[in-house]
Amino acid sequence: MAKHGKKYRKAIELVNQDLSYSIEDAVELLEKTNTVKFDPTVEIHFNLNLDPKHVDQMIRTTCSLPNGSGKKSKICVITDGDTKAVLAAGASVAGWEELIDDIAQGNVALDFDTVVASPSMMRHLGKIARVLGPKGLMPNPKAGTVTPDLESAVKEIAAGKFEFRTDKHGNIHSIFGKLSFGKEKLIENLKFFLNLINEVKPTWAKSIYINSVFICDAMGPSIQLDLNKDEK
């Protein structure tokens, strides 16, 4: 069993593990249970009643929160077009043949949050698919990372647009802001995310779709949301 520090043990005393909380009360607890001195990212964790082994029960989409995510994304763009424009839009690195070769040979640190490519480049990415795929970095049209309008895509991602998906157990682990956003903005982001999850509910999902939702901040205890309370 993991050993927790004094601050964490004190913070977890503030959360009744036998209760689930309204959105407002849960967000208030985020600040009270913060155990770090830096501005932590606030996380959201869904357990969904899905079987991702079936393609029609998988979720993979993007999210642009009303108040942003607070996360600065490192973006890689693979294109044979104008690299200056995408770099100016917020990309960290951009290129084509040489960049693909560097990735394949391990000469580039894969510390990117997102890889974006133009449609014409997809046939060239087979060379690095086994490198990008396991890290969840392979460009995908459904995630908006394969597009002819690379500049707009990079600007959206740089502004806070991010991708999330179900894992092999049907869970979704994501973020919905920074603690410094304050209660009102975090509540707005959280409600938006909850509504989005319902909007992308797979057609073949069972009647009980969301088993549970927990939120927390970096290194803080989990707080369960009560989805039966009228918070919409």
C-alpha positions as CSV (number, residue, x, y, z in Angstrom):
1,M,0.0,0.0,0.0
2,A,1.3,3.4,-1.0
3,K,2.4,5.7,1.9
4,H,1.0,9.2,1.8
5,G,2.5,12.4,3.3
6,K,1.1,14.4,6.1
7,K,-0.5,17.0,3.8
8,Y,-2.3,14.3,1.8
9,R,-3.6,12.5,5.0
10,K,-4.9,15.8,6.3
11,A,-6.6,16.6,2.9
12,I,-8.3,13.2,2.6
13,E,-9.9,13.7,6.0
14,L,-11.9,16.5,4.3
15,V,-13.5,14.1,1.8
16,N,-16.1,11.6,3.0
17,Q,-15.3,8.5,0.8
18,D,-18.8,7.2,1.4
19,L,-20.5,10.2,-0.1
20,S,-20.8,11.7,-3.6
21,Y,-20.9,15.5,-4.0
22,S,-22.7,18.1,-6.1
23,I,-20.6,19.8,-8.7
24,E,-20.4,23.0,-6.6
25,D,-19.4,21.2,-3.4
26,A,-16.8,19.0,-5.2
27,V,-15.2,22.0,-6.8
28,E,-15.0,23.8,-3.4
29,L,-13.2,20.7,-2.1
30,L,-10.6,20.9,-4.8
31,E,-9.1,24.0,-3.2
32,K,-9.4,22.7,0.3
33,T,-7.7,19.5,-0.5
34,N,-4.8,21.0,-2.6
35,T,-1.5,19.7,-1.3
36,V,1.0,21.4,-3.6
37,K,2.4,24.9,-3.8
38,F,2.3,25.1,-7.6
39,D,-0.9,25.7,-9.6
40,P,-2.2,22.1,-10.1
41,T,-4.1,20.8,-13.1
42,V,-7.6,19.5,-12.1
43,E,-8.5,16.1,-13.4
44,I,-11.7,14.2,-14.3
45,H,-12.0,10.5,-14.4
46,F,-15.0,8.6,-15.8
47,N,-15.8,4.9,-15.5
48,L,-18.2,4.2,-18.4
49,N,-20.3,1.1,-19.0
50,L,-18.7,0.4,-22.3
51,D,-16.7,-2.4,-23.9
52,P,-14.0,-0.7,-26.1
53,K,-13.3,-4.1,-27.7
54,H,-16.3,-3.2,-29.9
55,V,-15.5,-0.3,-32.3
56,D,-19.0,1.1,-31.8
57,Q,-18.5,1.4,-28.1
58,M,-15.2,3.4,-28.3
59,I,-15.1,7.2,-27.7
60,R,-12.4,9.3,-29.3
61,T,-13.1,13.0,-29.7
62,T,-11.8,16.5,-28.9
63,C,-12.8,19.1,-26.4
64,S,-12.5,22.9,-26.3
65,L,-13.5,24.0,-22.8
66,P,-15.3,27.3,-22.4
67,N,-12.4,28.6,-20.2
68,G,-9.6,26.7,-21.7
69,S,-7.7,23.8,-20.2
70,G,-4.8,25.8,-18.9
71,K,-2.4,23.3,-20.5
72,K,0.3,24.4,-22.9
73,S,0.5,21.9,-25.7
74,K,3.7,20.9,-27.5
75,I,2.6,20.4,-31.1
76,C,4.4,18.6,-33.9
77,V,3.2,19.2,-37.5
78,I,4.1,16.9,-40.4
79,T,3.6,18.8,-43.7
80,D,5.3,19.4,-47.0
81,G,3.7,22.9,-47.0
82,D,4.6,26.2,-45.3
83,T,6.3,25.4,-42.0
84,K,6.7,29.0,-41.1
85,A,2.9,29.5,-40.9
86,V,2.3,26.6,-38.5
87,L,5.3,27.5,-36.4
88,A,4.0,31.0,-36.1
89,A,0.5,29.6,-35.2
90,G,2.0,27.7,-32.2
91,A,3.7,24.5,-33.4
92,S,6.9,23.5,-31.7
93,V,8.4,21.7,-34.7
94,A,7.3,21.2,-38.3
95,G,8.7,19.3,-41.3
96,W,8.3,16.3,-43.5
97,E,10.9,13.8,-44.7
98,E,13.7,14.8,-42.4
99,L,11.4,15.0,-39.4
100,I,9.8,11.6,-40.1
101,D,13.3,10.1,-40.4
102,D,14.4,11.7,-37.2
103,I,11.3,10.3,-35.4
104,A,11.9,6.9,-36.9
105,Q,15.5,6.8,-35.8
106,G,14.8,8.2,-32.3
107,N,16.6,11.4,-32.9
108,V,13.6,13.5,-31.8
109,A,12.3,13.3,-28.2
110,L,8.6,12.2,-28.4
111,D,7.5,14.7,-25.8
112,F,4.8,16.1,-28.0
113,D,1.3,16.4,-26.8
114,T,-0.2,16.3,-30.3
115,V,1.0,15.4,-33.8
116,V,-0.9,17.1,-36.7
117,A,-0.6,16.1,-40.3
118,S,-2.0,17.2,-43.7
119,P,-4.0,14.5,-45.5
120,S,-1.4,14.1,-48.2
121,M,1.2,13.1,-45.5
122,M,-0.8,10.2,-44.1
123,R,0.7,7.7,-46.6
124,H,4.2,8.7,-45.4
125,L,3.4,8.1,-41.7
126,G,3.5,4.3,-42.0
127,K,7.2,4.5,-41.3
128,I,6.6,5.9,-37.8
129,A,3.1,4.5,-37.0
130,R,4.6,2.0,-34.6
131,V,6.4,4.8,-32.8
132,L,3.5,7.2,-32.6
133,G,0.7,4.7,-32.1
134,P,1.6,3.3,-28.7
135,K,2.0,6.9,-27.4
136,G,-1.4,7.9,-28.7
137,L,0.2,10.4,-31.1
138,M,-0.9,9.0,-34.5
139,P,-2.9,11.7,-36.3
140,N,-6.5,10.9,-36.7
141,P,-9.3,12.7,-38.7
142,K,-11.8,12.1,-35.9
143,A,-9.6,14.0,-33.5
144,G,-9.1,16.8,-36.0
145,T,-5.4,16.1,-36.3
146,V,-5.5,15.2,-40.0
147,T,-6.6,18.3,-41.8
148,P,-5.7,20.5,-44.8
149,D,-6.1,23.6,-42.6
150,L,-3.1,23.0,-40.4
151,E,-2.7,26.6,-39.2
152,S,-6.3,26.7,-37.8
153,A,-5.8,23.2,-36.2
154,V,-2.6,24.3,-34.5
155,K,-4.2,27.6,-33.2
156,E,-7.1,25.6,-31.7
157,I,-4.8,23.1,-30.0
158,A,-2.5,25.9,-28.8
159,A,-5.6,27.7,-27.4
160,G,-6.5,24.6,-25.3
161,K,-8.3,22.1,-27.6
162,F,-7.4,18.6,-26.6
163,E,-8.2,15.0,-27.3
164,F,-9.6,12.3,-25.0
165,R,-10.6,8.7,-25.5
166,T,-11.7,5.6,-23.7
167,D,-8.9,3.3,-22.5
168,K,-9.2,-0.5,-22.8
169,H,-11.3,-0.7,-19.7
170,G,-13.8,1.9,-20.8
171,N,-12.4,4.7,-18.6
172,I,-11.7,8.2,-19.6
173,H,-9.0,10.2,-17.8
174,S,-8.7,13.9,-18.7
175,I,-8.5,17.4,-17.4
176,F,-10.8,20.4,-17.1
177,G,-8.6,23.3,-16.1
178,K,-6.2,24.7,-13.5
179,L,-7.1,25.2,-9.8
180,S,-6.2,28.9,-10.3
181,F,-9.2,29.3,-12.6
182,G,-11.4,29.7,-9.6
183,K,-14.7,28.1,-8.7
184,E,-17.0,29.7,-11.3
185,K,-14.8,28.9,-14.3
186,L,-14.1,25.3,-13.1
187,I,-17.8,24.7,-12.6
188,E,-18.5,25.9,-16.1
189,N,-15.8,23.7,-17.6
190,L,-16.9,20.7,-15.6
191,K,-20.5,21.0,-16.6
192,F,-19.5,21.4,-20.2
193,F,-17.4,18.3,-20.0
194,L,-20.2,16.3,-18.4
195,N,-22.6,17.4,-21.1
196,L,-20.0,16.5,-23.8
197,I,-19.6,13.0,-22.5
198,N,-23.4,12.5,-22.8
199,E,-23.4,14.0,-26.3
200,V,-20.8,11.5,-27.5
201,K,-22.5,8.5,-25.9
202,P,-22.2,5.6,-28.4
203,T,-25.4,4.3,-29.9
204,W,-24.9,0.8,-28.5
205,A,-24.1,2.0,-25.0
206,K,-26.1,0.4,-22.2
207,S,-28.9,2.2,-20.3
208,I,-26.5,2.9,-17.4
209,Y,-23.8,4.7,-19.3
210,I,-21.8,6.5,-16.7
211,N,-20.9,4.3,-13.7
212,S,-19.0,7.0,-11.8
213,V,-17.1,10.3,-12.1
214,F,-14.3,11.5,-9.9
215,I,-12.4,14.8,-9.9
216,C,-9.2,15.7,-8.1
217,D,-6.2,18.0,-8.4
218,A,-2.6,17.1,-8.7
219,M,-1.6,14.7,-5.9
220,G,-4.9,15.4,-4.1
221,P,-7.6,12.9,-3.0
222,S,-10.4,11.9,-5.4
223,I,-13.9,13.4,-5.0
224,Q,-16.9,11.5,-6.4
225,L,-19.6,13.5,-8.2
226,D,-23.3,12.9,-7.6
227,L,-24.7,12.8,-11.1
228,N,-28.3,12.5,-9.8
229,K,-28.4,16.0,-8.5
230,D,-29.8,18.6,-10.7
231,E,-26.6,20.6,-11.7
232,K,-27.4,21.4,-15.3
